[in-house]
């Protein structure tokens, strides 16, 4: 790995001094004079950012908060010409690795800090590579990819799979939340029992209670037979409640009772049914915002959080886009019996440059279209039709 370092500094002379001090190191260095120019290139994910506290268009604190929020893996060093204790404390609170006052010794201090951070980053990468080699990837065959982001998800799955902890999976729509829930179940001590997935967003609101808890014969008009609910169906195994943020507030109260007491009652019955079910939830919503709006119960929100697993967007998974594209290309060519097909370099570069707002779900539909559009066994950029160009 060649460390990538971004220098955000509006003082051209000081910027040059920083760059000059690092000239003997094997670093890829880029300089930016404004915060906006830096933000426009932040998606390239540098390893280290040196950040001037006062820029023409942004404060260093604004940029630091954004870096920590969107790319917490980036190491940031703040530089300032002024000693302000509040700024120092706030910088560390918001993720800065160091806060350096610009003086006669600052360039040398910055150089040493960068060298130490590079050593730490390289050591961490070596450990992750070793860990990946030891990880039995066959256990997670449905989760395709080798990126740092997806390996981090696999490590979290490993930590929680053998427990009965509540798990909440967050991430944008189409990132593969159900695959993660299924992987947790398959590798758990409950793997021989049912895995029951319920997409709450796909069920009409007035039918959700019946779907989850079932009903007795005659419980309501049209209930001609007894029905087992999804919770009973999952007894001994795992129930996956996808899009939990779509659940009506009145039903959230009943779900909270199930979580607390481990029992349900069918509609039309007072009989208590004790259950042994592991619950995994998922959402693409910001539930803390839903709580503030009164659309999600605060007590349920804190109850279901348990162990958190956040799934990255596809655009943040780097070359995983290529792994996934080839994986689904093979799947669809076998399904349609078209014979082998391949992406050429122009197609691969176009896919890497696309933003994939629909994530993996969009990619699957995209590959399906590619196969139907290509007339030869080579798929080029001209055969690609992205969703935003339809």
N, C-alpha and C positions, 0 to 999 in steps of 0.2 A: 504494500500500500504506500502510495506517495501522499503524504498529508496535504490536505487542501486548506489554505489559510486565507481568510478574507480580512483585509485591513480597511476599516471604515474610519476615515480621517479627512477632515476638510482642510487641514494645514498641510499644504503640498510638501513643504520642507520636512516636517515631522514624519509624514508618510514615507518619504524617500529614505529617511534615516532608519525607520523600522525595516523597510525592505532591504536596505544595504546591510543591516546587521544580520540578516538571515540568508545572505547570498551564498554562503558556503554550505548551507544545509540543502538536503534534497527535498525541498518543499515546492508545491504549486501555489504561487502567491498571486492574489488579485487585489487591486486597490479600488476604493469607491470614495467619492468626495461628498455624496449626499446620502441621506437615509433612504430615499426613494429608489435610487440606483441600486443600493444594496438589497432592498426588499424585492426588487424586480429579478434579482439573481439568487435569492435565498433558497429557491427550490433546488438549486444545485447541491445543497447540503454540505457546506464546508465542515471540516473537522473542528476548526478553531476560528473564532472571530475576535479581532481586537477592535474595540468599540469606543470611539471618542464620545464623551458625555454630552458635548454641545455641538450640534450640527446645524446647518442652515435651515433645515426643514423639519427635523425630528429631534427630540431629546434622546439621549442614550437610554434612559429608563424605558421610554415607550418601545424602543427597538428590543431592548433586553427582555421585556415582558413578552413580546411577540415571539422571539426566538425560543424562550423557555416553554411557551405554550405550544407552539407548532412543531418545534424540533428540539425536544429536551436533550437529545444526545449530543448536540453541539456544545462545545466548551467555549465560554465567552469571558474575555478579560476586558474590564472597563478602564478607560484612561481619562483622566480629568486634570485640568490645569488648576482646579480649586480644591481645597480641603473642606469638605462639608460632611460632618459626621452622619447627618441624616441620609445623604446620598450614598455614603459608604454602606451604612446598615441596610438601606433599601436595596442596594445592588446585590449584596450577598443574599438577602431574603428572596430576591427574584432570580437567583441561580447563577450569579457571576462567580467565576472561579477565583478571581482576584480583582482588586481595585487599586490601580497604580496612579500615583500623583506624578504628573509630568515635571521632571526636574533633570538635573545633570546625570543622575544614575538610572533614570526610568527606562531608557532603551536597553541597557544591560539587564535590568530586572525583568523586562518584558521578554527579552530573548531567552533567558533562563526559564521563565515560566512556560514559554511555548515549548522548549525542549523537554521539560518535565511532563507537560501534557501529552506531547507526541509519544513519549515513552510509555505513558500510562495507557493511551489509546491503542498502541501497537500490542502491548501486553494483553489488554482486554480482548483484542481480536484473536490473538494466538490462543487464548483460553477458550474463546467461543468456537474456534475451528476445532480444537481438541474435543470440546464438548459435543459438537455436531458429529464428529467421527464416532464418538461413543454412543450417541443416541440411536436407538433402533427405529429408523424412519418407517419401517414396514408397519409399525403400529399406527401410523398416521398417514396411510397410503392415499386417502382421499384429499388430504390437505397438500396441494401441489405447490412447490416453491422452495427456494434456498436462501432467500434474502434474510438479512439481519432482523428485519421487522417480523417476518413469519416465524423465524427460529425463536424469537422472543415469545411469541404466542405458544409455540410448542412447549417451551420450558414452563410456562404458566400452567398449561394443561397437565404436564407431568407432576407439578407440585400438588395439584388438587384432585387428580383422577382417582386416587385410592381412598379419598376421604368421602364423607357424606355432607361436606359443606355446601351451603347454598352458593350458587355461582350466578353472577350477572355478566352477560356478554354484551358489550356495547360496540357500536360501529355503524357506518352508513349502510343503507339498504344495498344488498347485493355483495357484501364483503365475505359472506360465508359463515354466518353465525350458527346456523343449524349444523353445519359440518363440524364445527368446534364442539357443540353440545353433544353430538353423536360420538365424537372421538373420546370425550370425557367418559361417556357411558360405556362404550365398547372396551375401554381399558380399565374400567372400574370393577369392583367386586360384585357389581350388579349386572354384569354383562350378559348373564344367561336369562335375565328377566327382561320384560318389555322396555323399549324406548318409545315413548309416545310423544309425538310433536303436535302442538296445537298452535296454529297461526291465528291469534286473536283478531287480527285486522281483517281476516278473510271470512269471519263468521258474523252474521247479522247480530246486532247488539242484543236483541230480545231472545236470541237462541244460545248465547254464550253460557249462561248458568246451566241450562239443560245439557249442553255439550260437556261441560266440566264435571258436573255432579250427577247427571242422569236423572231418571224419574221412575216413579212407580206407575203401574197400570191405573188409568183413571185419574191421574194427577191433574190433568187439564183436558180440555176438549181436543180430541184427536189422539190422546195418549192411550192407544188400544193395547199396548204391550209395555212390559217393564223394559227400561233401557239402562245399561251400565254406562256411567260417565267415564271421562278420560282419566280422572284420578284413580278410580277403581281399576281401570284397565291397566294402569301403570304400577299397580301394587307390587312391591318388591323390586321395582326397577326405577326408571327415571322418567319424569314428565318435563317436557321442554315447552315453556310458555313464551312463544315468540311474539314480539311487538306488545309487550306487557303495558306499554304506555297508552295503548288503545282501549284498555279495559275501563268500563264505566265505573265511576266512583262508588256506586252502591254495591257493585260486585267486588270491589277492592276490599270492602269490609269483610265479606265472606271468605275471600282468599286469605286475608290476614288471620282469620280464625283457624283456617286449615293449617297454616304454617305454625301457629302457636300450639294447636292441640293435636295435630296429626290425625284428624278424623273428618268425615264428611257425612252429610245426610242427603239422600235423593229427594228430589222435589216430590211432594205428596206423601212424605214419610217422616216420622219422628225417630226412626231407628238410627242409632249412631254406628257408623262403620269405621273401625280403626284401620289405618293404613300405614304402610312403611314405604314411603315414596321420596326419592330425592328430587328436589325441584331446581331446575335451571331456567333462568329467565333471560330474555334478550330485548333490546330496544335500540331503535335508531333515533330516538328522541332524547332531548336533554331533560331528564326527569326532575332535576332540581328546579328547572324553570317551570315545569308542569306543577310542581308542588307550590311554588310561589303564586301561580295563577289559580290555585285551588282545584286543578284538574287531576291531581294525584295525591293520595293520602301520604302525609309526611311519615307516619309511623310505618306504613307499608314500604315506603321508599328506603328507609334505613334498615328495615328487616330483610329485604330481598338483596341488598347490596352484597353482603357476604364477601365472596372472593371475586374480584373484578378482573375481567379479561377484555381489553380493548383491541378491536381488529383494525388494522391499517387500511387506508384507501388503496386501491390497486395502483394508482399513480405513484404512491410512495413505496412501492415494492420493487422498483428497479427492474432487473432482468427477469424477475418472476413473471412479468408480462409475456416474455418469450417462452418460458417453460409452460405456462398455462395455455398459450396460443397453440403450441405444438401438441400439447396433451389433448385439447379439444379438437384440433385438426385431425388427429389420429382417430378419435372417437367418431367424428362425423363421416370421415371417409369410409370407415368400416360400416357405419350405419347405412350410408347411401350406396355402398359398394362401388365407389368411384375409382378405386385404385389409389395408390399413394400420391400425395400431393405435398408440395414444399413451398415455404415462403422464401422469396429472394431477399437480398439485403435491403432493397428499397422498401419492401413491405414491412420488414422488421423495424427499420428506422422510423417509419410512419407510425407504427403501433407504439413504439417507445415514446414518441412525441405527443401522442394523444392523451387527453386528460382523464378519460374513462369516468365520467360522472356517474354512470350506472355500475361501476366496479366490475366484479367477475361476472355478474348476471349480464351486463352489457357485452362483455367480451364473448360469452358463449353465443349470444344471438349474432354477434358480429362474425364469428368464425363460421357459423351456419350459413350466413349470407355469402361469405367469401367463396365457399365451396360451390354454391349454386351459380355464382357469377363467373368463376374461372373456367376457361375452355381448355386449358392445358394442365399438365401436372405441376407447373410452376405458377405460384400466385404472386403477382407483382403489385406494386403500389396502385396501379391502374385498376386492379380488381377489387380494391378496398372501398367499402361504402360505410362510413361511420354514421352513427345515429343522427348527429347534428347536420349531416349533409343530405338526409333523406327528404 
